[in-house]
Amino acid sequence: MIAAKHVIKTFDGFRALDGLTMEAPKGSIYGLVGPNGAGKSTILRHITGVYRPDQGEVLVDGQEVYENPAVKARIASIPDELYAFLSASTRDMMKFYRGFYPRFDAKRYQALKEIFPTVDEKTPIRRLSKGMQKQSAFWLALCCRPDVLVLDEPVDGLDPVMRRQVWSLLMGDVTEYNTTVLVSSHNLRELEDVCDHVGILSHGKVLIQRSLSDLQENIVKMQIVFQERELPALPEDMEVLHVSQVGRIHTLIIRGQADEVTNRLAVYAPILMEALPLTLEEIFIYELGGEDYAVRDIVL
């Protein structure tokens, strides 16, 4: 399990992390989402042991990560900005990784050649295209057999077929080896397909942290047509996050479970009423609507 507890990190007077607390369960795919500057990359660098927190602690299976080689040997990472030694090829980096990842799987390295056939293992990584560099990074990281895999914008630059292939490999490792995958991405539609848990960051804090199913069960989009054209006065205790109208159709975003919301609106005898689940992208926008954005209408 990955746990960050009340982590504070300041750079030149700017507080990038402001008491951030989160937990990623073992054997899960945890999606970390948030606007630019929310602190996603900063907390990932703490979890991989690159940064030391100013306050708080970052733990993997109960052990501090920073300056702990035994824990770091169980963590593999693919950052947003890839790094390889000058003139190093995928094969060169494989030999380097094999030197400090005790569970590096040479047999898997050979097997994954068939998954990444366009990557010439002898060509310097810096001479490869962006997409091929990402494939090389996945090839190496998966061979490390990590307990924890930390990914920052992992499939950016990959074509749709390769994206599907990579996610399939990751989910296979989660199922077979109980690998914990922590992934930060702006592609919320893609995260929705693969994540078990989601944490929404803003201003260096995790605002919401739940399983994806719980998130989707506690907020609902209602499309409804009433007898009158205008929206009736709704109960004051009903938490309506957004209201819009096109013709006679009202679209309401309401916090609560679909059955409960439907029953409460039924007393107004609507002509038509339908409850729709929200996507992760819509949940992200509405949960942060009061924080940073005035873009709620873009999903309607």
Secondary structure, DSSP 8 states (H G I E B T S, - for coil): -EEEEEEEEEETTEEEEEEEEEEE-TT-EEEEE--TTSSHHHHHHHHTTSS--SEEEEEETTEE-TT-HHHHTTEEEE-SS----TT-BHHHHHHHHHHH-TT--HHHHHHTTTTSTTS-TTSBGGGS-HHHHHHHHHHHHHHT--SEEEEESTTTT--HHHHHHHHHHHHHHHHHH--EEEEE-S-HHHHHHH-SEEEEEETTEEEEEEEHHHHHHTEEEEEEE-SSSS-----TTS-EEEEEEETTEEEEEEES-HHHHHHHHHTT--SEEEEEE--HHHHHHHHSTTTT---GGGG-
